[in-house]
């Protein structure tokens, strides 16, 4: 009798093929997940690089918006009034007025702390420096010896900036980097005024929120300053309230 050829085990063959399919699907899934997770990791890495930049460029706007929302919480009913022959404004009752002789261009200087001594670099962490806010009004006549700096700031430096963009004014500084961030222009006693945030590294009150306007041939710089950025941003609305009461006589 001829020897019979063994028949293939159909069930085993199907199981083997199914196993190959499952293994292929599993490997494909693993590769796909690896690609997805790698892509997500790359996106998160790139986003992480810009976190500090975004925070730095938006902190002033966020603080201003937050302060604006809480504007009604500031009680100005007991504020004092400063007045001279040119202008007047109201300011917080608890603030002090500097009694020392001021530079010719500095008209008035106020502070929330009765200590106008310089916060030298090594002493910046003193509580009097961290929480100190200095308000000042500068007056410079166009064409005078002290005029060029403010004239340049008014005519070119700030005018050329885009609103909301932090810009380094001196990319290769010798005495400290100077950065500006222009805000939306405002109105002070009927005069258009430039409004901006400035950060001058290496100086006493290096963080400033300033308003600069020109009345006839005179520049007026109204600002608040602090050695501490957080303290400055918390008091932006104080400046806005003062500006709302500022009037030329």
GUFI-728451 format. One record per atom (N, C-alpha, C, O): x, y, z; residue in one letter. Coordinates in steps of 0.05 Angstrom, whole numbers, plus 5000, padded with zeros to 4 digits. Example, Ala and Ser with C-alpha at 12.3 -4.5 7.8 and 13.67 -1.06 7.14 Angstrom:
REM residues 2
526448865156A/524649105156A/526449345156A/528549345169A/525749555142S/527349795143S/525850015157S/526850235161S/
END
This chain:
REM residues 249
501749765000X/500050005000X/501850255000X/503750265015X/501250454983X/502950694982X/502650865007X/500550875020X/504950985015X/504951145040X/503451395036X/503851535016X/501651465055X/499951705052X/501551955060X/502951955080X/501152165044X/502452415051X/500952555073X/498452595071X/502352625095X/500852755117X/499553015109X/500753175095X/497153055117X/495653305111X/496553525130X/497053475153X/496753765120X/497553995137X/495454045159X/493054015154X/496454125182X/494654195204X/493554475199X/494854675206X/491154485188X/489954745181X/489654925205X/490155165204X/488754805227X/488254965251X/490855095262X/490955325270X/492954925261X/495555035271X/496555255253X/497655455263X/496255215227X/497155415208X/495655675212X/496855895211X/493055665216X/491455905221X/492256045247X/492456295248X/492855885267X/493655995293X/496356145289X/496756365300X/498156025274X/500756145269X/500456405254X/501656615261X/498756405233X/498356655218X/497056865235X/497757105233X/495156785252X/493756985270X/495757105289X/495657345296X/497556935299X/499657035318X/501457235304X/502157445316X/502157185279X/503857375264X/502357635261X/503557845263X/499757625255X/498157865252X/498058025277X/498458275278X/497657885300X/497458025326X/500058145334X/500158375344X/502257995329X/504858105335X/505458355319X/506558545329X/504758345293X/505158575275X/503658815284X/504659035285X/501058765292X/499358985302X/500559105327X/500659355331X/501458925345X/502559015371X/505059185366X/505359395378X/506859085349X/509359235343X/508659505330X/509959715336X/506759505312X/505959755299X/504859955319X/505360195317X/503259845338X/502060025359X/504260145376X/504160385383X/506259975383X/508460075400X/510060295385X/510660505397X/510560245360X/512060445344X/510460705342X/511560925345X/507760675337X/506060915335X/506061075361X/506261325361X/505760925383X/505761065409X/508461205415X/508561425426X/510561075407X/513261195411X/513461455395X/514561645405X/512461445370X/512561685353X/510861915366X/511762145367X/508461835375X/506662035387X/507862155412X/507962405415X/508961995430X/510162095455X/512662255449X/513162455463X/514262175429X/516662335422X/515862605412X/517162805418X/513762615395X/512862865384X/511863045406X/512363285407X/510262925425X/509263085448X/511463195465X/511363415475X/513463015470X/515763105486X/517263335473X/518063525487X/517563325447X/518863545432X/517363805434X/518464015438X/514663785431X/512964025433X/513164145461X/513464385464X/513063965482X/513264065509X/515964195514X/516164395528X/518064075503X/520764185506X/520964455494X/522064645506X/519864495470X/519964755456X/518264955471X/519065195473X/515964875481X/514265055496X/515665135522X/515365365530X/517064945534X/518465005559X/520565225556X/521065375574X/521865225532X/523965425527X/522765705527X/524265895533X/520265735519X/519166005516X/517466095540X/516466315541X/517265915561X/515565985584X/516566235597X/514966415603X/519266255603X/520266495616X/519866745600X/519166955610X/520366715573X/519966945555X/517167045555X/516567285557X/515266855554X/512366925553X/511667065580X/510267265580X/512566945602X/511867065628X/512967345631X/511667515641X/515467375621X/516767645623X/515367855607X/515168085615X/514367765583X/513167965565X/510268015571X/509068215562X/508967835588X/506167875593X/505567965622X/503368045629X/507667955639X/507268015667X/506168295672X/504368335688X/507368495657X/506468765660X/503568805652X/501968925666X/502768685629X/499968715619X/498068575638X/495968685645X/498768335648X/497068185666X/496668345692X/494468355703X/498868455702X/498668615727X/496968855723X/495368935741X/497268985700X/495669225694X/492669155692X/490969295703X/492068935679X/489268855676X/488068775703X/485768845709X/489668635719X/488768555746X/488268795763X/486268815777X/490068995761X/489769235777X/487369395768X/485969505785X/486769395742X/484469545732X/481869425742X/479969575748X/481769155744X/479369025754X/478869105783X/476569105792X/480969155798X/480669215826X/480769515832X/481069595855X/480469675811X/480669965814X/478670075834X/479270265849X/476269965835X/474170065853X/474770005882X/473470115900X/476769825887X/477369755915X/479169965928X/479569955952X/480370135912X/482170335923X/480570575934X/479170705919X/480770625959X/479270845972X/480971095971X/483071115983X/480071285956X/481571535952X/480271765968X/481071995965X/478371705985X/476871915999X/478672076018X/478072316024X/480771956029X/482472096048X/485172176036X/486972236051X/485372176010X/487972245997X/488572536001X/486772706003X/491172596002X/492072866005X/492272995977X/492172855957X/492673255977X/492973405951X/495573545951X/496273695969X/497073495930X/499573655925X/498873865904X/497473815885X/499974105909X/499374325890X/501674525889X/502874585910X/502374615865X/504274835862X/503075025841X/500675015835X/504675205831X/503575405812X/502875285784X/501475415769X/503875045779X/503474925752X/501474705751X/499874685732X/501474535771X/499574305771X/498874215799X/500074305819X/496974035800X/496173915826X/495273625821X/494673545798X/495373465842X/494473185840X/493973085868X/494873195888X/492472865870X/491972735896X/493772495899X/494472365879X/494472425924X/496172195928X/495472075955X/494172205972X/496171825960X/495471685985X/496271836010X/498471946012X/494571836029X/494971976054X/497471876069X/498772036082X/498071626067X/500271506082X/503071566069X/505071496080X/503071686046X/505571736032X/507071986044X/505772166055X/509671976041X/511372196052X/512572356029X/512972256007X/512972616034X/514272786014X/517172836022X/517772896045X/518972796002X/521772846007X/522373126016X/521273316004X/523973156036X/524573426046X/527273526038X/527973766041X/528973346027X/531573436019X/531373595993X/529473585978X/533473755988X/533573915964X/533573735940X/535273555938X/531873785921X/531573625897X/533173735874X/533673975873X/533973575855X/535273675831X/533373875817X/530973855820X/534474055801X/532874265788X/530574155772X/528374275771X/530973925758X/528873815741X/526873635756X/524773565744X/527373575781X/525573405796X/523773595813X/524673725832X/521173605806X/519373795819X/518373685846X/518473835866X/517573445847X/516573325872X/517173035873X/517172895853X/517672935897X/518272655902X/516772555926X/516972675948X/515272335923X/513772225945X/514471925948X/515471795929X/513971815972X/514471535976X/512671425997X/511771566015X/512071155996X/510471026016X/512070966041X/510870886061X/514671006040X/516370966063X/517971216068X/519071336049X/518171296093X/519571546100X/522571496101X/523871546122X/523671406079X/526471346077X/527271376047X/526771206031X/528571596041X/529271656013X/532171596007X/533271665986X/533471466026X/536371406022X/536571196000X/534871025997X/538771205985X/539171025962X/539270735971X/540370665992X/538070565955X/538270275960X/540670175944X/540370095921X/543070175956X/545370095942X/545169795935X/543569655947X/546669705916X/546369435905X/546369225927X/544769035926X/548169245946X/548469035966X/546169045987X/545768856002X/544769265988X/542669296008X/539869285996X/537869346010X/539669195971X/537069195958X/535069005972X/532569045969X/535968805986X/534168615998X/532968716025X/531468566037X/533768946034X/532669056058X/529669106054X/528769176032X/528069066075X/525169086072X/524369366063X/522469396048X/525869566071X/525169836062X/525569876032X/524270046020X/527269716021X/527669735992X/525669555977X/524669645956X/525269315987X/523469135973X/520669245971X/519269205950X/519669385991X/516969485991X/516669785984X/514469895985X/518869915977X/518770195973X/517870265944X/518670155924X/516070465944X/515070575918X/515770875919X/515171015939X/516970975898X/517571255896X/516071375873X/516171285850X/514571585879X/513071735858X/514471995853X/515272135872X/514772075828X/516172325822X/515072455797X/513872325779X/515372715796X/514672875773X/517073035765X/518073205780X/517972985740X/520373125729X/519373335709X/517473285694X/520773555707X/520073765688X/522673855674X/524573935686X/522573835647X/524973905631X/524074075608X/522274005593X/525374305605X/524674495583X/526174405558X/528574335558X/524674395536X/525874315510X/528174505503X/527974745504X/530374385495X/532774545487X/534574615510X/536774725505X/533874545535X/535574605558X/537774395560X/537774195545X/539674435578X/541874255581X/540973975590X/542173775582X/538873965605X/537873705615X/535673585596X/534473375602X/535073735575X/532873655557X/533373425538X/531473265534X/535773395527X/536173195506X/535272915512X/534172775495X/535772825537X/535072545544X/532072495542X/531172305530X/530472675554X/527572645552X/526472695524X/524572565515X/527672885510X/526872945483X/527172695465X/525472625450X/529472555468X/529972315453X/528072095460X/526971945443X/527572065486X/525671865496X/522871915484X/521571725476X/522072165484X/519372235475X/519072215445X/517172105434X/521072325431X/520872345401X/521572085386X/520372035365X/523371925397X/524171685382X/523971425398X/522671235389X/525271415421X/525571165435X/522871025440X/522570795433X/520871165451X/518271045457X/516471045433X/515070855428X/516571265417X/514871285394X/515271055374X/513470965361X/517770955373X/518470745353X/517770465363X/518070275348X/516970435388X/516370175399X/513570085392X/511670245389X/513169815390X/510569705386X/509369655413X/510669575432X/506769705416X/505369675441X/505469385450X/504869205434X/506169345475X/506169075487X/508568905482X/508668675490X/510569015468X/512968855462X/515368955478X/516069195478X/516568775493X/518968845509X/521368875491X/521968695476X/522669105492X/524869165473X/527269255489X/527069435506X/529569145482X/532069225494X/533169475479X/533569455455X/533469695493X/534269945479X/537269955474X/538170085455X/538869815490X/541769805487X/542769515487X/543569415508X/542769385464X/543569105462X/546369045473X/546868825482X/548169245472X/550869215482X/551369415504X/552869615499X/550169375528X/550369575549X/553169585561X/554669395561X/553769825572X/556269865587X/555769895617X/557369815633X/553470005623X/552770055652X/550269905660X/549269945682X/549269725644X/546769575651X/544769585628X/544569785614X/543369365624X/541469345602X/538969505608X/537869505630X/538069655588X/535669825590X/533569705572X/533969685547X/531269635583X/529069525568X/526569695571X/526069805593X/524969715550X/522469855550X/520169675541X/520569495525X/517869725552X/515369595542X/513169815541X/512269905561X/512469885516X/510470095513X/507670005518X/506869785510X/506170165533X/503270105538X/501670295519X/502670455505X/499070255520X/497270425505X/497470715515X/497370765539X/497670905496X/497771185504X/495471265521X/493271155519X/495871465539X/493771555556X/493471855554X/494771985537X/491671965570X/491172255570X/491472365598X/490272255617X/493072575601X/493472695627X/492772985625X/494073145611X/490673065639X/489773345639X/489473455611X/490073695606X/488373295593X/487873395566X/490173365546X/489973445523X/492473255555X/494773225538X/495372935533X/495272765552X/496072865508X/496772595502X/499372525516X/501272685516X/499472285527X/501872205542X/502671925534X/501071745531X/505371885532X/506371615526X/506571465553X/507471585573X/505871215553X/505871055577X/507570805572X/507070665553X/509470745590X/511170525585X/512470425611X/512670565631X/513370175610X/514770045632X/517770035624X/518369975601X/519470095643X/522370085637X/523869935659X/523069945683X/525969795651X/527569645669X/530469715663X/531569645642X/531769845682X/534569925678X/536269775699X/536469855722X/537469555690X/539069395708X/541569555718X/542869695703X/542069515744X/544469645755X/544069905768X/545870025779X/541570005768X/540970265780X/539070225805X/537870015808X/538970435821X/537470405846X/534570315843X/533970085848X/532870505834X/530070435828X/529970345799X/529070505782X/530770105794X/531170015766X/528569955752X/528469955727X/526369895767X/523769835754X/522070085755X/521470195776X/521070175731X/519570415730X/517070385712X/517170245692X/514970525720X/512570535704X/512170835700X/511570985719X/512370925675X/512671215670X/510571315649X/509671175632X/509971575653X/508171715634X/509671965626X/510572125643X/509972005600X/511572235590X/509772395570X/508672285551X/509572655576X/507972825559X/509473085553X/511373165567X/508473225533X/509673485526X/507473695526X/505473675511X/507873905542X/505974125543X/507474375534X/509374475547X/506674485511X/508074705499X/510974615493X/511474435477X/512874745507X/515674675503X/516974545527X/519374545532X/515174425543X/516074305568X/515374005569X/513073935563X/517273835576X/516773545580X/516173495609X/517573595627X/514173325614X/513573245642X/513672945643X/512372805627X/515272845661X/515572555665X/514372485693X/515372575713X/512172335693X/510872255717X/511271955720X/510571805702X/512271865743X/512971585745X/512771475774X/512871625793X/512571215775X/513071075800X/515370885795X/515670775773X/516970835816X/519370675813X/519770505838X/518870585860X/521070285835X/521670105857X/524069935851X/524469855828X/525669855871X/527869675867X/526769385863X/528269205854X/524269345869X/522969085867X/520769085847X/518869245849X/520968905827X/518968905805X/516168835815X/514268955806X/515968645833X/513368565844X/511968795858X/509568835854X/513468945873X/512369175887X/511369385867X/509269505871X/512969425846X/512169625826X/509469545813X/507669705811X/509269295804X/506869205790X/504369215807X/502169255798X/504769175833X/502469185852X/501369465855X/499069505864X/502969665848X/502269945851X/501670095825X/501470335825X/501369945804X/500770075778X/498170235780X/497970455769X/496170115793X/493570245794X/493670505811X/492170685807X/495570505831X/495970755846X/496770985828X/495771205830X/498570925809X/499371125790X/497071205773X/496671445767X/495471015764X/493171085747X/491171265762X/490071455750X/490771215788X/488971385804X/490171665807X/488671865805X/492771685811X/493971945813X/493672095787X/493072335787X/494171955765X/493972085739X/491172195733X/490772395720X/489172055744X/486372135739X/485772395754X/483872535747X/487372465773X/486972715789X/488972935781X/488773165790X/490872865763X/492973055756X/491773275738X/490473215718X/492273525746X/491173755730X/493173975728X/494474055748X/493474085704X/495074325700X/493374565707X/491074575700X/494574755722X/493074985732X/493475225713X/492375445719X/
END
